[in-house]
Amino acid sequence: MIYGIGTDICDVRRIRASLTRHGDRFAEKVLSEAELSTWRERSARWPERGVRYLATRFSAKEAFSKAIGLGMRMPMTWRSCEISKLPSGKPAIVLHGELKAWFEARGLSAQVSVTDESDYAASFVVVEKN
């Protein structure tokens, strides 16, 4: 049974401007440790790829927060929701801490899809009650 659906579109130019204005602090606020590592690797090789990576993660976390009905309030935090990928390349949501406990206590599971194109990143999340 569907518990919630969330979608988000993010202007990559806005993410780029935030990085310019706030530097790494913006990425450190939004990304988990594992995501930060990937972001730094991608940014070092090709800065634009790093910006787009950050935009897709930002968008996916926004979509997830909408699908669970909390928005960005506890236990939902930027860093407690991680957008990972399976060996196949399929994106997956990995939760940490209080958010993980909250999510599991409700018997929920989630599917996420992310995409980016030039100036925009978009995400779609479906949360189901098992």
PyRosetta script that sets phi, psi and omega in degrees:
from pyrosetta import init, pose_from_sequence

init()
pose = pose_from_sequence("MIYGIGTDICDVRRIRASLTRHGDRFAEKVLSEAELSTWRERSARWPERGVRYLATRFSAKEAFSKAIGLGMRMPMTWRSCEISKLPSGKPAIVLHGELKAWFEARGLSAQVSVTDESDYAASFVVVEKN")
pose.set_psi(1, 136.8)
pose.set_omega(1, -179.6)
pose.set_phi(2, -74.9)
pose.set_psi(2, 127.1)
pose.set_omega(2, 177.8)
pose.set_phi(3, -90.7)
pose.set_psi(3, -40.7)
pose.set_omega(3, 179.8)
pose.set_phi(4, -170.0)
pose.set_psi(4, 157.2)
pose.set_omega(4, 178.1)
pose.set_phi(5, -128.9)
pose.set_psi(5, 137.0)
pose.set_omega(5, 177.8)
pose.set_phi(6, -135.5)
pose.set_psi(6, 144.8)
pose.set_omega(6, 175.8)
pose.set_phi(7, -139.3)
pose.set_psi(7, 153.4)
pose.set_omega(7, 178.8)
pose.set_phi(8, -153.8)
pose.set_psi(8, 143.4)
pose.set_omega(8, 172.0)
pose.set_phi(9, -123.6)
pose.set_psi(9, 135.9)
pose.set_omega(9, -173.8)
pose.set_phi(10, -125.8)
pose.set_psi(10, 133.3)
pose.set_omega(10, 177.0)
pose.set_phi(11, -80.8)
pose.set_psi(11, 113.4)
pose.set_omega(11, -177.6)
pose.set_phi(12, -59.2)
pose.set_psi(12, -32.6)
pose.set_omega(12, 178.9)
pose.set_phi(13, -63.1)
pose.set_psi(13, -33.8)
pose.set_omega(13, 177.5)
pose.set_phi(14, -67.7)
pose.set_psi(14, -39.8)
pose.set_omega(14, 177.6)
pose.set_phi(15, -65.4)
pose.set_psi(15, -43.5)
pose.set_omega(15, 178.2)
pose.set_phi(16, -59.4)
pose.set_psi(16, -43.1)
pose.set_omega(16, 179.5)
pose.set_phi(17, -64.6)
pose.set_psi(17, -39.2)
pose.set_omega(17, 178.1)
pose.set_phi(18, -64.8)
pose.set_psi(18, -39.5)
pose.set_omega(18, 177.0)
pose.set_phi(19, -65.4)
pose.set_psi(19, -40.1)
pose.set_omega(19, 178.5)
pose.set_phi(20, -63.7)
pose.set_psi(20, -43.5)
pose.set_omega(20, -176.5)
pose.set_phi(21, -73.7)
pose.set_psi(21, -41.9)
pose.set_omega(21, -172.2)
pose.set_phi(22, -112.0)
pose.set_psi(22, -6.4)
pose.set_omega(22, -179.4)
pose.set_phi(23, 64.6)
pose.set_psi(23, -150.7)
pose.set_omega(23, -176.4)
pose.set_phi(24, -62.1)
pose.set_psi(24, -20.6)
pose.set_omega(24, -178.4)
pose.set_phi(25, -57.3)
pose.set_psi(25, -36.4)
pose.set_omega(25, 179.9)
pose.set_phi(26, -64.9)
pose.set_psi(26, -47.9)
pose.set_omega(26, 179.0)
pose.set_phi(27, -63.0)
pose.set_psi(27, -39.8)
pose.set_omega(27, -179.2)
pose.set_phi(28, -66.2)
pose.set_psi(28, -26.5)
pose.set_omega(28, 177.8)
pose.set_phi(29, -76.1)
pose.set_psi(29, -36.2)
pose.set_omega(29, -171.9)
pose.set_phi(30, -93.2)
pose.set_psi(30, -35.0)
pose.set_omega(30, -170.9)
pose.set_phi(31, -97.8)
pose.set_psi(31, 145.2)
pose.set_omega(31, 172.9)
pose.set_phi(32, -72.6)
pose.set_psi(32, 173.1)
pose.set_omega(32, 179.5)
pose.set_phi(33, -59.0)
pose.set_psi(33, -45.1)
pose.set_omega(33, -180.0)
pose.set_phi(34, -64.2)
pose.set_psi(34, -41.9)
pose.set_omega(34, 178.9)
pose.set_phi(35, -65.5)
pose.set_psi(35, -39.2)
pose.set_omega(35, 178.3)
pose.set_phi(36, -59.8)
pose.set_psi(36, -41.1)
pose.set_omega(36, 179.2)
pose.set_phi(37, -61.1)
pose.set_psi(37, -47.5)
pose.set_omega(37, 178.4)
pose.set_phi(38, -63.4)
pose.set_psi(38, -43.3)
pose.set_omega(38, -179.8)
pose.set_phi(39, -59.6)
pose.set_psi(39, -44.1)
pose.set_omega(39, 180.0)
pose.set_phi(40, -64.3)
pose.set_psi(40, -41.8)
pose.set_omega(40, 178.4)
pose.set_phi(41, -62.1)
pose.set_psi(41, -47.0)
pose.set_omega(41, -178.7)
pose.set_phi(42, -67.1)
pose.set_psi(42, -40.6)
pose.set_omega(42, -179.7)
pose.set_phi(43, -64.8)
pose.set_psi(43, -36.0)
pose.set_omega(43, -179.5)
pose.set_phi(44, -66.8)
pose.set_psi(44, -39.3)
pose.set_omega(44, -178.5)
pose.set_phi(45, -80.3)
pose.set_psi(45, -39.4)
pose.set_omega(45, -176.7)
pose.set_phi(46, -154.2)
pose.set_psi(46, 97.3)
pose.set_omega(46, -173.7)
pose.set_phi(47, -51.0)
pose.set_psi(47, -39.2)
pose.set_omega(47, -179.1)
pose.set_phi(48, -64.8)
pose.set_psi(48, -34.7)
pose.set_omega(48, 177.6)
pose.set_phi(49, -65.0)
pose.set_psi(49, -36.4)
pose.set_omega(49, 176.5)
pose.set_phi(50, -64.6)
pose.set_psi(50, -42.0)
pose.set_omega(50, 178.9)
pose.set_phi(51, -62.1)
pose.set_psi(51, -44.5)
pose.set_omega(51, -178.6)
pose.set_phi(52, -67.4)
pose.set_psi(52, -36.1)
pose.set_omega(52, 176.2)
pose.set_phi(53, -61.1)
pose.set_psi(53, -47.5)
pose.set_omega(53, 179.7)
pose.set_phi(54, -62.5)
pose.set_psi(54, -40.8)
pose.set_omega(54, 179.6)
pose.set_phi(55, -63.2)
pose.set_psi(55, -41.0)
pose.set_omega(55, 179.5)
pose.set_phi(56, -67.8)
pose.set_psi(56, -38.0)
pose.set_omega(56, 179.0)
pose.set_phi(57, -68.0)
pose.set_psi(57, -42.0)
pose.set_omega(57, 177.2)
pose.set_phi(58, -58.3)
pose.set_psi(58, -48.7)
pose.set_omega(58, -178.7)
pose.set_phi(59, -62.5)
pose.set_psi(59, -44.3)
pose.set_omega(59, -178.7)
pose.set_phi(60, -64.6)
pose.set_psi(60, -38.9)
pose.set_omega(60, 179.5)
pose.set_phi(61, -68.9)
pose.set_psi(61, -37.2)
pose.set_omega(61, 174.9)
pose.set_phi(62, -62.7)
pose.set_psi(62, -46.1)
pose.set_omega(62, -179.9)
pose.set_phi(63, -62.7)
pose.set_psi(63, -41.7)
pose.set_omega(63, 178.9)
pose.set_phi(64, -62.7)
pose.set_psi(64, -43.7)
pose.set_omega(64, -178.7)
pose.set_phi(65, -62.4)
pose.set_psi(65, -32.6)
pose.set_omega(65, 176.8)
pose.set_phi(66, -72.7)
pose.set_psi(66, -41.1)
pose.set_omega(66, -178.1)
pose.set_phi(67, -64.4)
pose.set_psi(67, -33.5)
pose.set_omega(67, 179.0)
pose.set_phi(68, -87.6)
pose.set_psi(68, -6.7)
pose.set_omega(68, 174.4)
pose.set_phi(69, 80.7)
pose.set_psi(69, 13.4)
pose.set_omega(69, -178.6)
pose.set_phi(70, -101.6)
pose.set_psi(70, -24.7)
pose.set_omega(70, -168.6)
pose.set_phi(71, 65.2)
pose.set_psi(71, -155.6)
pose.set_omega(71, -179.6)
pose.set_phi(72, -95.7)
pose.set_psi(72, 65.2)
pose.set_omega(72, 173.3)
pose.set_phi(73, -137.0)
pose.set_psi(73, 155.5)
pose.set_omega(73, -173.4)
pose.set_phi(74, -50.1)
pose.set_psi(74, 140.8)
pose.set_omega(74, 5.6)
pose.set_phi(75, -86.1)
pose.set_psi(75, 6.2)
pose.set_omega(75, 179.9)
pose.set_phi(76, -75.6)
pose.set_psi(76, 121.2)
pose.set_omega(76, 173.3)
pose.set_phi(77, -134.6)
pose.set_psi(77, 158.7)
pose.set_omega(77, -180.0)
pose.set_phi(78, -54.1)
pose.set_psi(78, -48.8)
pose.set_omega(78, -171.8)
pose.set_phi(79, -81.4)
pose.set_psi(79, -15.7)
pose.set_omega(79, 178.9)
pose.set_phi(80, -82.9)
pose.set_psi(80, -9.6)
pose.set_omega(80, 177.5)
pose.set_phi(81, -114.7)
pose.set_psi(81, 117.3)
pose.set_omega(81, -177.4)
pose.set_phi(82, -115.1)
pose.set_psi(82, 135.1)
pose.set_omega(82, 175.6)
pose.set_phi(83, -102.3)
pose.set_psi(83, 108.3)
pose.set_omega(83, -176.9)
pose.set_phi(84, -107.2)
pose.set_psi(84, -172.4)
pose.set_omega(84, 172.0)
pose.set_phi(85, -142.4)
pose.set_psi(85, 145.1)
pose.set_omega(85, 178.2)
pose.set_phi(86, -77.2)
pose.set_psi(86, 164.8)
pose.set_omega(86, 178.5)
pose.set_phi(87, -54.0)
pose.set_psi(87, -27.7)
pose.set_omega(87, 178.6)
pose.set_phi(88, -74.1)
pose.set_psi(88, -14.2)
pose.set_omega(88, -176.6)
pose.set_phi(89, 101.1)
pose.set_psi(89, -11.0)
pose.set_omega(89, 179.2)
pose.set_phi(90, -65.3)
pose.set_psi(90, 131.7)
pose.set_omega(90, 177.9)
pose.set_phi(91, -70.0)
pose.set_psi(91, 149.8)
pose.set_omega(91, -179.7)
pose.set_phi(92, -143.8)
pose.set_psi(92, 151.9)
pose.set_omega(92, 178.3)
pose.set_phi(93, -98.8)
pose.set_psi(93, 127.8)
pose.set_omega(93, 176.5)
pose.set_phi(94, -119.1)
pose.set_psi(94, 124.4)
pose.set_omega(94, -177.4)
pose.set_phi(95, -106.4)
pose.set_psi(95, 154.9)
pose.set_omega(95, -177.7)
pose.set_phi(96, -133.3)
pose.set_psi(96, 155.7)
pose.set_omega(96, 170.3)
pose.set_phi(97, 59.5)
pose.set_psi(97, -138.2)
pose.set_omega(97, -176.3)
pose.set_phi(98, -61.4)
pose.set_psi(98, -35.7)
pose.set_omega(98, -180.0)
pose.set_phi(99, -64.9)
pose.set_psi(99, -41.9)
pose.set_omega(99, 178.0)
pose.set_phi(100, -60.8)
pose.set_psi(100, -46.4)
pose.set_omega(100, 179.7)
pose.set_phi(101, -62.1)
pose.set_psi(101, -43.9)
pose.set_omega(101, 179.4)
pose.set_phi(102, -60.4)
pose.set_psi(102, -47.0)
pose.set_omega(102, -177.7)
pose.set_phi(103, -64.0)
pose.set_psi(103, -48.1)
pose.set_omega(103, -178.8)
pose.set_phi(104, -67.1)
pose.set_psi(104, -35.4)
pose.set_omega(104, 179.8)
pose.set_phi(105, -62.6)
pose.set_psi(105, -25.0)
pose.set_omega(105, 179.6)
pose.set_phi(106, -94.5)
pose.set_psi(106, -0.8)
pose.set_omega(106, 178.7)
pose.set_phi(107, 66.2)
pose.set_psi(107, 42.5)
pose.set_omega(107, -175.6)
pose.set_phi(108, -102.0)
pose.set_psi(108, 154.5)
pose.set_omega(108, 171.1)
pose.set_phi(109, -137.9)
pose.set_psi(109, 158.3)
pose.set_omega(109, -175.4)
pose.set_phi(110, -137.5)
pose.set_psi(110, 148.4)
pose.set_omega(110, 172.6)
pose.set_phi(111, -123.3)
pose.set_psi(111, 140.5)
pose.set_omega(111, -178.2)
pose.set_phi(112, -133.1)
pose.set_psi(112, 145.9)
pose.set_omega(112, 173.8)
pose.set_phi(113, -132.3)
pose.set_psi(113, 134.5)
pose.set_omega(113, 178.8)
pose.set_phi(114, -128.9)
pose.set_psi(114, 150.2)
pose.set_omega(114, 176.8)
pose.set_phi(115, -152.9)
pose.set_psi(115, 155.8)
pose.set_omega(115, 173.7)
pose.set_phi(116, -144.2)
pose.set_psi(116, 149.6)
pose.set_omega(116, -179.2)
pose.set_phi(117, -151.9)
pose.set_psi(117, 116.4)
pose.set_omega(117, 178.0)
pose.set_phi(118, 46.5)
pose.set_psi(118, -96.3)
pose.set_omega(118, -172.4)
pose.set_phi(119, -96.0)
pose.set_psi(119, -1.2)
pose.set_omega(119, -174.6)
pose.set_phi(120, -134.9)
pose.set_psi(120, 148.3)
pose.set_omega(120, 170.7)
pose.set_phi(121, -123.0)
pose.set_psi(121, 140.5)
pose.set_omega(121, -179.1)
pose.set_phi(122, -135.8)
pose.set_psi(122, 150.7)
pose.set_omega(122, 179.9)
pose.set_phi(123, -142.1)
pose.set_psi(123, 152.9)
pose.set_omega(123, 178.5)
pose.set_phi(124, -139.1)
pose.set_psi(124, 131.0)
pose.set_omega(124, -178.8)
pose.set_phi(125, -129.8)
pose.set_psi(125, 135.4)
pose.set_omega(125, 172.7)
pose.set_phi(126, -118.6)
pose.set_psi(126, 126.6)
pose.set_omega(126, 177.0)
pose.set_phi(127, -111.9)
pose.set_psi(127, 130.7)
pose.set_omega(127, -179.1)
pose.set_phi(128, -117.8)
pose.set_psi(128, 150.0)
pose.set_omega(128, 173.6)
pose.set_phi(129, -97.2)
pose.set_psi(129, 121.3)
pose.set_omega(129, -176.5)
pose.set_phi(130, -73.2)
pose.dump_pdb("model.pdb")
